[in-house]
Amino acid sequence: MIASTKKEGNAIFAIAAREITKSIKNPTHLGVNILIPVIFIGIMGGSLSQNMAAGLGYNFLQFMMIGMIVNSLFTGLISGMSSLIEERNQNFTQELYVSPISRYSIILGKMIGSSFASLVGLIGILVVALLMQIPLGGMHIVYLFLISPLFCLVGGALGIFFIGFVQDSKTADMGSMMIIMPQMFLSGAMIPIQHSTGILGFLAKLMPMTYCVDLARAVFYAGTPIYDQIVIHHPVTNLLVMTGFFLIFTIVGTLMFTRSERNR
């Protein structure tokens, strides 16, 4: 039992280390991860704040900063897991899947390694926040960073669920964007959704990132007068829904992806 656990742990570490090494050797990719939050918060966030945020009763740029932290981690993991399709075409995953290690260890190692580039992207968000004088909330931003691995796990689980049904890298690239964009605009990461009703309200409830963003804001705004104005669900509700998404996406996605490997 101990030997088996050690073997799985070594496999997770090796796969995660490989992903981190790939990111370090690709500074362009890291630079893009830093630049995207700069564009969204600095340009789009600044424009929305100047033209539409009057009368909200809270700092819109701070509100959006929290959403973009979650979005950066969440979408970074979806893209990272989608890269497994390209690696499968290059026969890298074929070597992994014939090795005597758990399929879940492979997926977990990939998630951990892909989280590195997403976490680097948070540097861009912090730089923009300092330049635009967005309040960081003291220890609240630290608490938010401490729970950030949860958002990576849910985003990674959605990514593996997606690639379980995709066979080629071009479809994966286009499909991942079709998953990422609705999450960004319907989850409340950029635009408040407290009063969304009808089809928009229904779609917002279907988005896994909705609950990640809401949990992040619950942690950040805990104990502040505007908590009830911003947070939609109880933190426990968010955690339970996130856990459900993670388990379903990971189990189903891993089974489907493994089956597609065997059918090649």
Secondary structure by P-SEA (a helix, b strand, c coil): caaaaaaaaaaaaaaaaaaaaaaaacaaaaaaaaaaaaaaaaaaaaaaaacccccccccaaaaaaaaaaaaaaaaaaaaaaaaaaaaaaaaaaaaaaaccccaaaaaaaaaaaaaaaaaaaaaaaaaaaaaaccccccaaaaaaaaaaaaaaaaaaaaaaaaacccccaaaaaaaaaaaaaaaaccccccccccccccaaaaaaaaccaaaaaaaaaaaaacccccccccccccaaaaaaaaaaaaaaaaaaaaaaaaaaaaac
